[in-house]
Amino acid sequence: MVGTDDQAEQAAPAEEIGPRVLLAEDDNEMRTLLTEELFAAGYHVIPVRNGKELLACLRQPNFP
């Protein structure tokens, strides 16, 4: 999977957290803020920096 530092920090089985959100945001501060807020609201967040990374995630054979 396309890796970012944000993804590594949020890695956890989705069954334990809740619905998944694939978040594409190019602004690092905004991506971090949104990731933290969504995670706190019970979502499993997969943050990416741009559309290219988002498409790479979607193309992964094991991506849910």
matplotlib code that plots the C-alpha trace (Angstrom):
import matplotlib.pyplot as plt

x = [0.0, 1.2, 2.7, 2.8, 3.8, 0.2, -0.9, 1.6, 0.3, -3.3, -2.7, -5.2, -7.7, -10.8, -13.0, -11.8, -12.3, -15.3, -16.0, -13.1, -12.4, -9.9, -8.9, -7.1, -5.7, -2.6, -2.2, -0.3, -1.8, -5.3, -4.8, -3.4, -6.3, -9.0, -7.3, -7.3, -10.9, -12.2, -10.2, -11.6, -15.1, -14.5, -13.4, -10.4, -8.7, -6.4, -4.8, -3.1, -1.5, -3.1, -5.3, -2.3, -1.8, -5.6, -5.7, -2.7, -4.5, -7.7, -5.6, -4.1, -5.5, -6.0, -7.5, -11.0]
y = [0.0, 3.5, 4.5, 7.7, 8.5, 9.3, 5.9, 4.1, 6.0, 5.1, 1.4, -0.8, -3.5, -1.8, -4.3, -2.8, 0.8, 1.2, 2.4, 3.2, 6.6, 7.2, 10.8, 12.7, 16.1, 17.8, 20.2, 18.3, 20.2, 19.8, 16.1, 15.6, 17.5, 15.7, 12.3, 13.0, 14.2, 11.3, 8.8, 10.3, 9.9, 6.2, 5.9, 4.0, 6.7, 6.0, 9.4, 10.1, 13.3, 13.5, 11.8, 9.8, 8.2, 7.7, 5.8, 3.7, 2.7, 1.7, -0.3, -2.5, -6.0, -6.2, -2.8, -3.1]
z = [0.0, -0.6, 2.7, 4.6, 8.2, 8.9, 7.8, 10.0, 13.0, 12.3, 11.4, 13.2, 12.1, 10.7, 12.6, 15.9, 14.9, 12.6, 9.1, 6.9, 5.3, 2.5, 3.0, 0.3, 1.3, 0.1, 3.0, 5.7, 8.7, 7.4, 6.7, 10.2, 11.8, 9.8, 10.4, 14.2, 14.2, 12.2, 14.2, 17.4, 16.0, 15.5, 11.9, 10.5, 8.5, 5.6, 4.8, 1.5, 0.1, -3.3, -5.9, -7.3, -3.9, -3.5, -6.8, -5.9, -2.7, -4.6, -7.0, -4.3, -4.5, -0.7, -0.4, 1.1]

ax = plt.figure().add_subplot(projection="3d")
ax.plot(x, y, z, "-o")
ax.set_aspect("equal")
plt.show()
